[in-house]
Amino acid sequence: MNFGLNDEQQEIKSTAKQFLESRFKPDVVRELAEEGRYDDALWQEICDLGWPGIA
């Protein structure tokens, strides 16, 4: 059985990594997590990309 990512999944992973790295630095992520909140604009971008429907 192959449990590795297929090409499409690998592309999604790479795109998500680049997307998030370009918008957040670790200190911002930490601050949002500690305060239990999220960035509304970022969430809208994620929804526009259709990522919530992937899971």
TORKOL-4160 file (C-alpha; in steps of 0.2 Angstrom, whole numbers, padded with zeros to 4 digits, m for minus):
55
<pt num="1" X="0000" Y="0000" Z="0000"/>
<pt num="2" X="0006" Y="0017" Z="m0004"/>
<pt num="3" X="0003" Y="0030" Z="0009"/>
<pt num="4" X="0013" Y="0044" Z="0001"/>
<pt num="5" X="0005" Y="0059" Z="m0007"/>
<pt num="6" X="0000" Y="0058" Z="m0026"/>
<pt num="7" X="0005" Y="0072" Z="m0038"/>
<pt num="8" X="m0011" Y="0082" Z="m0035"/>
<pt num="9" X="m0009" Y="0081" Z="m0016"/>
<pt num="10" X="0009" Y="0086" Z="m0017"/>
<pt num="11" X="0004" Y="0102" Z="m0027"/>
<pt num="12" X="m0009" Y="0107" Z="m0014"/>
<pt num="13" X="0003" Y="0104" Z="0000"/>
<pt num="14" X="0016" Y="0115" Z="m0009"/>
<pt num="15" X="0004" Y="0129" Z="m0013"/>
<pt num="16" X="m0003" Y="0129" Z="0004"/>
<pt num="17" X="0015" Y="0130" Z="0012"/>
<pt num="18" X="0020" Y="0145" Z="0000"/>
<pt num="19" X="0003" Y="0154" Z="0003"/>
<pt num="20" X="0005" Y="0153" Z="0022"/>
<pt num="21" X="0023" Y="0157" Z="0022"/>
<pt num="22" X="0021" Y="0173" Z="0012"/>
<pt num="23" X="0007" Y="0179" Z="0023"/>
<pt num="24" X="0013" Y="0175" Z="0041"/>
<pt num="25" X="0029" Y="0175" Z="0051"/>
<pt num="26" X="0030" Y="0164" Z="0066"/>
<pt num="27" X="0027" Y="0178" Z="0078"/>
<pt num="28" X="0011" Y="0182" Z="0070"/>
<pt num="29" X="0005" Y="0164" Z="0070"/>
<pt num="30" X="0010" Y="0163" Z="0089"/>
<pt num="31" X="0000" Y="0178" Z="0093"/>
<pt num="32" X="m0016" Y="0173" Z="0084"/>
<pt num="33" X="m0015" Y="0156" Z="0092"/>
<pt num="34" X="m0012" Y="0162" Z="0109"/>
<pt num="35" X="m0027" Y="0174" Z="0108"/>
<pt num="36" X="m0038" Y="0161" Z="0100"/>
<pt num="37" X="m0042" Y="0171" Z="0085"/>
<pt num="38" X="m0039" Y="0171" Z="0066"/>
<pt num="39" X="m0037" Y="0183" Z="0052"/>
<pt num="40" X="m0053" Y="0186" Z="0043"/>
<pt num="41" X="m0045" Y="0191" Z="0026"/>
<pt num="42" X="m0034" Y="0176" Z="0026"/>
<pt num="43" X="m0049" Y="0165" Z="0029"/>
<pt num="44" X="m0058" Y="0173" Z="0015"/>
<pt num="45" X="m0043" Y="0169" Z="0003"/>
<pt num="46" X="m0043" Y="0151" Z="0009"/>
<pt num="47" X="m0061" Y="0149" Z="0005"/>
<pt num="48" X="m0059" Y="0158" Z="m0012"/>
<pt num="49" X="m0046" Y="0144" Z="m0015"/>
<pt num="50" X="m0059" Y="0131" Z="m0011"/>
<pt num="51" X="m0048" Y="0123" Z="0003"/>
<pt num="52" X="m0061" Y="0120" Z="0016"/>
<pt num="53" X="m0070" Y="0109" Z="0003"/>
<pt num="54" X="m0055" Y="0098" Z="0001"/>
<pt num="55" X="m0056" Y="0089" Z="0017"/>
